[in-house]
């Protein structure tokens, strides 16, 4: 338990809820149909099902995908929350997750009609990871490539295994992550604009943050200055094997209402 509580707070909570929720759904302990993103039910009277806004981000695929999706969610999110120079203060990563989640909900959920939204979120995390580690070598099956190509390789794999709908669904994750990157880094740095996505003070307070630009945390230290990326390849296939287990298109109904 000590290892669990010393892990990055957002990543550990998200991963734990995802694993427990998915196990309960596929173990038939709860009805998955009541957790899918179905807009007509969200504001249904007399009892609006507001939880449907959040629960689609905690549902993996069935069978072995419960383990694989949970693993890749943890791998990318914990790496970013611990080490990314984008998230230098407590609460920054939480705001990032809320932003990409909102964009994914609007594009993948409302526009494309997806029922579960974890797979595009995993690809969004992978995209941000690739931008932070552009020159790092990763293994994609038997091919070694630079990390900057990783999300596009995953998207191509989603297209091959799941078809156009799966690729479009996962592509919304790249859209969300790139929009965050544009608004917080590209436009302020190269366009002379202002970064409007700031972490509110009360959110930083939730994570024990102060006003320091660099925060030393129990789960790692994040620095505002960019760090030189390692050219050492990522070991195994872990950083590039999420697509086959997360390309499930617009989701599937898990039971009747």
CORMO-V284236 format. One record per backbone hydrogen bond with DSSP energy under -0.5 kcal/mol. CO is the residue of the C=O (numbers start at 1). NH is the residue of the N-H. E is the energy in kcal/mol with one decimal. If there is no record, write none. Layout:
# CORMO-V284236
CO & NH & E
CO & NH & E
This chain:
# CORMO-V284236
1 & 5 & -2.4
2 & 6 & -1.3
3 & 7 & -0.5
4 & 7 & -1.2
8 & 12 & -2.6
9 & 13 & -1.9
10 & 14 & -2.6
11 & 15 & -2.6
12 & 16 & -2.3
13 & 17 & -2.5
14 & 18 & -2.2
15 & 19 & -2.5
16 & 20 & -2.5
17 & 21 & -2.7
18 & 22 & -2.3
19 & 23 & -2.2
20 & 24 & -2.1
21 & 25 & -2.1
22 & 26 & -2.7
23 & 27 & -1.5
24 & 29 & -2.7
24 & 30 & -1.5
25 & 28 & -1.4
30 & 32 & -0.6
31 & 34 & -1.1
32 & 35 & -2.0
32 & 36 & -0.8
36 & 38 & -1.1
38 & 41 & -2.0
38 & 42 & -0.7
39 & 42 & -1.0
39 & 43 & -0.8
41 & 44 & -1.0
41 & 49 & -2.2
46 & 48 & -0.6
48 & 50 & -1.1
49 & 52 & -1.7
50 & 53 & -2.0
51 & 54 & -1.6
51 & 55 & -2.5
52 & 56 & -0.6
54 & 57 & -1.8
55 & 58 & -2.2
56 & 59 & -0.7
56 & 117 & -2.0
56 & 118 & -0.7
58 & 60 & -0.6
62 & 65 & -1.9
63 & 66 & -1.6
64 & 67 & -0.8
64 & 68 & -2.2
65 & 69 & -2.7
66 & 70 & -1.2
67 & 71 & -2.5
68 & 72 & -2.7
69 & 73 & -2.4
70 & 74 & -2.2
71 & 75 & -2.7
72 & 76 & -2.2
73 & 77 & -2.1
74 & 78 & -2.2
75 & 79 & -1.4
76 & 80 & -2.2
77 & 81 & -2.8
78 & 82 & -2.2
79 & 83 & -2.6
79 & 84 & -0.5
80 & 84 & -1.5
84 & 87 & -0.9
86 & 88 & -0.9
88 & 215 & -0.8
89 & 92 & -2.2
91 & 95 & -2.1
92 & 96 & -2.1
93 & 97 & -2.5
94 & 98 & -2.3
95 & 99 & -2.2
96 & 100 & -2.6
97 & 101 & -2.1
98 & 102 & -2.0
99 & 103 & -2.3
100 & 104 & -2.4
101 & 105 & -2.3
102 & 106 & -2.0
103 & 107 & -2.7
104 & 108 & -2.0
104 & 109 & -1.3
105 & 110 & -2.1
106 & 111 & -1.6
107 & 112 & -1.7
108 & 114 & -2.8
109 & 113 & -0.6
115 & 37 & -2.3
117 & 121 & -1.0
118 & 122 & -2.3
119 & 123 & -1.8
120 & 124 & -2.0
121 & 125 & -2.3
122 & 126 & -2.3
123 & 127 & -2.3
124 & 128 & -2.2
125 & 129 & -2.6
126 & 130 & -2.4
127 & 131 & -1.9
128 & 132 & -1.7
129 & 133 & -1.3
131 & 134 & -0.6
133 & 136 & -1.4
134 & 148 & -1.4
136 & 147 & -2.7
137 & 234 & -2.8
138 & 140 & -0.6
138 & 145 & -2.4
139 & 141 & -0.7
140 & 143 & -2.4
143 & 140 & -3.9
143 & 145 & -0.5
145 & 138 & -2.9
146 & 149 & -2.1
147 & 150 & -1.6
149 & 153 & -2.0
150 & 154 & -2.4
151 & 155 & -2.1
152 & 156 & -2.2
153 & 157 & -2.1
154 & 158 & -2.2
155 & 159 & -2.0
156 & 160 & -2.2
157 & 161 & -2.8
158 & 162 & -2.7
158 & 163 & -0.6
159 & 163 & -1.2
163 & 167 & -2.0
164 & 168 & -2.8
165 & 169 & -2.3
166 & 170 & -2.6
167 & 171 & -2.3
168 & 172 & -1.0
169 & 172 & -0.8
170 & 173 & -1.4
170 & 174 & -0.9
171 & 175 & -2.2
172 & 176 & -2.3
173 & 177 & -2.5
174 & 178 & -2.8
175 & 179 & -2.3
176 & 180 & -1.9
177 & 181 & -2.3
178 & 182 & -2.8
179 & 183 & -2.5
180 & 184 & -2.2
181 & 185 & -2.1
181 & 186 & -2.1
182 & 187 & -3.0
185 & 189 & -2.1
186 & 190 & -3.0
186 & 191 & -0.7
187 & 191 & -1.5
187 & 193 & -1.8
194 & 196 & -0.9
196 & 198 & -1.3
198 & 200 & -0.6
200 & 204 & -2.1
201 & 205 & -2.0
202 & 206 & -1.1
203 & 207 & -0.8
204 & 207 & -0.7
204 & 209 & -3.0
205 & 208 & -1.4
215 & 217 & -0.6
215 & 222 & -1.3
217 & 220 & -1.2
220 & 217 & -2.1
222 & 215 & -0.8
235 & 238 & -0.7
237 & 240 & -1.6
238 & 241 & -0.7
242 & 245 & -0.9
242 & 246 & -0.9
243 & 246 & -1.1
243 & 247 & -1.6
246 & 248 & -1.6
248 & 251 & -1.4
250 & 115 & -2.8
